[in-house]
Amino acid sequence: MEEEDRIEESSRVRLRGRTFSGGGVNESRWVDGSEVDSESPPLSLFDDNEAKEGYGSLRRRLVKKPKRVDSFDVEAMEIAGAHGHHPKDISTWRTLALAFQTLGVVYGDMGTSPLYVFSDVFSKVKIESEVDILGALSLVMYTIALLPLVKYVFVVLKANDNGEGGTFALYSLICRYAKVNMLPNRQPADEQISSFRLKLPTPELERALSIKETLERRSSLKTLLLLLVLMGTSMVIGDGILTPAISVMSAVSGLQGAVKGFDTTAVVVFSIVILVALFSIQQFGTSKVGFSFAPALALWFFSLGSIGIYNLVKYDITVIKAVNPAYIYFFFKKNSKDAWSALGGCILCITGAEAMFADLGHFSVPAIQIAFTFVVFPCLLLAYMGQAAFLMKYPESSDRIFYDSVPESLFWPVFVIATLAAMIASQAMISATFSCVKQSMALGCFPRMKIIHTSRKLMGQIYIPVINWFLMIMCVVVVSIFRSTTDIANAYGIAEVGVMLVTTTLVTLVMLLIWQTNLFMALCFPLVFGSIELIYFSAVLSKVLEGGWLPLVFASFFLSVMYIWNYGSVLKYQSEVREKISMDFMLELGSTLGTVRTPGIGLLYNELVHGIPSIFGQFLLSLPAIHSTIVFVCIKYVPIPVVPQEERFLFRRVCPKDYHMFRCIARYGYKDIRKEDHHAFEQLLVQSLENFLRKEAQELALESGLQEMDLDSVSVSSRDYSTRDVPDNEELKVPLMLGTRSEEAETSNSEAASAALPSSIMSSEIDPSLEYELSALQEAIDSGFTYFLAHGDVRAKKNSFFLKKLVINYLYAFLRRNCRAGAANMSVPHMNILQVGMTYMV
């Protein structure tokens, strides 16, 4: 078991002794840093004099300035040798194996729905004729066919983010195509990541661009989109509470009719014991969840189908005529308001449908489609038809329809399998909740918490202790208070339909913005499926006073926590941008920074991707000396699942060369695991910095040689750090190492230029200034690393509104005090930390 926050003592890292060679296609991708600061946050966040980024000695650089293009106009560059999170190209047998595993991870929740669907439906509608039974069966059959099968299997699964699914995956996908993220730290360099793939334009481009511009221009739409995503995420967390409660309690309730004296209190106590045991074993991990649980669920689905066929043949095979949707009309005509109320129980037949999309990252689209179409769907239909056939002969058994319809000789084996299936269904939802919270944390929408990675191979296998114990306590409270699966079902329906409505809205936006689907087809999706879900939602909302209030309370609580955290984080970032140190001030201090420079590397952690953070000034005032090499480290999450290791770091130089100051942006995707300890991180950072220095030296030498030859065809730009400003919105520079297609397109030109270069440029001898800088860097490494962290306090300004003061000074401050500290969250050694206090006025 590996913990993300593992703390170890520091060690020294030595540079690899190697000579510099030309940028081949198999090398790691390094950028010169000019693209790092090429995009600024919204203008409202900056003063006019804050766009200055660097000054210093005259430095001429070879820079290719392409025409500025929108992300919709070109496809993102492919980086050679990158290991992006691309769609999986696997064999047929491997796909079938994955489909088998999905039974244990994805479909446990939906597979256990026959335990309680009809018992809940017929608690609202009394069985008086075959119309009641056939109408309810027809409703269940078409609900399963339309929502999980048509909507999710054939449409929603295609709206994945490089193989990842879920609410936040959709949000990150939208954020890549439109700048709707509330935290303004996106950079053009992020679009060069190999897994940041964007689609080529289509004839629907004009409409997509119009939607994109509208979303980016109106902050109210950004906020509305964020709230929608947070609401969907809150509903998923609510599912993590309600799924274990209703699944386990439904399975255990089967003992009421089989064991004398086993009353409701015994059901509650036994359910609580199972739930406590279930949550207690979470810390041991779920790395074997696929093949361990899949056989049990496969046996469960086989049992459902077999018992269904048995009941059909034995009792009434004519219930098959429920495939005629006219029985739905007859059902509503006969029962009117009661039929509408029964929709709240009917929707339970597709609980867990969202898991098909949320758990996509562990499998593949074909695997999930095959498992549902050929196993789950037919077995569920047979199970419900078998129960309907049994009810045609024994209508009084509706309260315990599942266990009553099981042949007496098979009761105990089926009970054991049902209990196991209920626990597996709960396990899947608990794991999904952990993943959902981690994604929220990565995108800045959830307070930092301790995350333990329980698998060395599967990055999705995580355990969050705080969330785990919170879910356990809430499950025990729910079971203890409600004591009935019917009331829990009322609550469960609201959470399930709420998530589906959010997914429908986001997928519609993806169709219009990204897929650029025909307008008529794009609008048919929300009109058809959104209408069905709204009808169900209206039915479950009518049960607010009968248990439906519970998921609304859970959703409101988590929505408030996530939005307050995001709101406070955005204001803190904006405050840092406003208060960053000007470059004029840095130049006045000189290369000594107004103090003594001692050997060593200082890693100053901050959130800025532009400029020098104000906290650096606090360190200069507080410390008697400062390290000879300073690196401003920004750990940033980009809206993609995974950032390849070789594309992790972006470097640029801050101030003139003799300052020995750099900015490093470490980029992670929302599914990335920061498992490297500080040893590994230091080594990666140093190797990246060395490579950056070598690339920079080669570029300067190449430019100098081209100038000597006076090649008119090459555009040479100069940058004088001491005489002019460098605006943050400078045009994007082409990376030092281009993608394969770009290099192939320029092969002939580069070969001709190389052949004409003087031998001094092509020489492998190391540049004296580079040799001096590398030796100074090595001396700093030998002296060790020190981590500079800010102990920040965020306060609202005195003239702020009362509500803002309440949110920032009390609620956001409470969350910051009780979440993980920066040292533990960033995996840095306690022995090497220097901290100063800082108050941000927002």
Sequence and secondary structure as in RCSB ss.txt:
>XXXX:A:sequence
MEEEDRIEESSRVRLRGRTFSGGGVNESRWVDGSEVDSESPPLSLFDDNEAKEGYGSLRRRLVKKPKRVDSFDVE
AMEIAGAHGHHPKDISTWRTLALAFQTLGVVYGDMGTSPLYVFSDVFSKVKIESEVDILGALSLVMYTIALLPLV
KYVFVVLKANDNGEGGTFALYSLICRYAKVNMLPNRQPADEQISSFRLKLPTPELERALSIKETLERRSSLKTLL
LLLVLMGTSMVIGDGILTPAISVMSAVSGLQGAVKGFDTTAVVVFSIVILVALFSIQQFGTSKVGFSFAPALALW
FFSLGSIGIYNLVKYDITVIKAVNPAYIYFFFKKNSKDAWSALGGCILCITGAEAMFADLGHFSVPAIQIAFTFV
VFPCLLLAYMGQAAFLMKYPESSDRIFYDSVPESLFWPVFVIATLAAMIASQAMISATFSCVKQSMALGCFPRMK
IIHTSRKLMGQIYIPVINWFLMIMCVVVVSIFRSTTDIANAYGIAEVGVMLVTTTLVTLVMLLIWQTNLFMALCF
PLVFGSIELIYFSAVLSKVLEGGWLPLVFASFFLSVMYIWNYGSVLKYQSEVREKISMDFMLELGSTLGTVRTPG
IGLLYNELVHGIPSIFGQFLLSLPAIHSTIVFVCIKYVPIPVVPQEERFLFRRVCPKDYHMFRCIARYGYKDIRK
EDHHAFEQLLVQSLENFLRKEAQELALESGLQEMDLDSVSVSSRDYSTRDVPDNEELKVPLMLGTRSEEAETSNS
EAASAALPSSIMSSEIDPSLEYELSALQEAIDSGFTYFLAHGDVRAKKNSFFLKKLVINYLYAFLRRNCRAGAAN
MSVPHMNILQVGMTYMV
>XXXX:A:secstr
 EETT                   TTS     STTTTS  S GGGS GGG      SEEEEE        TTTS 
    TT          HHHHHHHHHHHHHHTSHHHHTGGGTHHHHHHHHS   SHHHHHHHHHHHHHHHIIIIII
IIIHTGGGS BTTB SHHHHHHHHHHHS   SS    GGGGGSTT       TTHHHHHHHHHHHHH HHHHHHH
HHHHHHHHHHHHHHHHHHHHHHHHHHHTTHHHHSTT  HHHHHHHHHHHHHHHHHGGGG  TTHHHHHHHHHHHH
HHHHHHHHHHHHHHT GGGGGGGSTHHHHHHHHHHTHHHHHHHHHHGGGGTTHHHHHHTGGGS HHHHHHHIIII
IHHHHHHHHHHHHHHHHH GGGGGGHHHHTS GGGHHHHHHHHHHHHHHHHHHHHHHHHHHHHHHHHTT S    
 EE  SS TT EE HHHHHHHHHHHHHHHHHH SHHHHHHHHHHHHHHHHHHHHHHHHHHIIIII   HHHHHHH
IIIIIHHHHHHHHHHHTTGGGTTHHHHHHHHHHHHHHHHHHHHHHHHHHHHHHT B HHHHHHHTTTTTSEEEEE
EEEEE S SSSB THHHHHHHH SEEEEEEEEEEEEEESSS   GGG EEEEEES GGG EEEEEEEEETT    
  HHHHHHHHHHHHHHHHHHHHHHHHHHHHHHHHT TTS EEEEETTTS   TT      SS  HHHHHHTHHHH
HHHHHHS HHHH     HHHHHHHHHHHHHHHH EEEEEEEEEEE  TTS HHHHIIIIIIIHHHHHHS  HHHH
TT  GGGEEEEEEEEE 
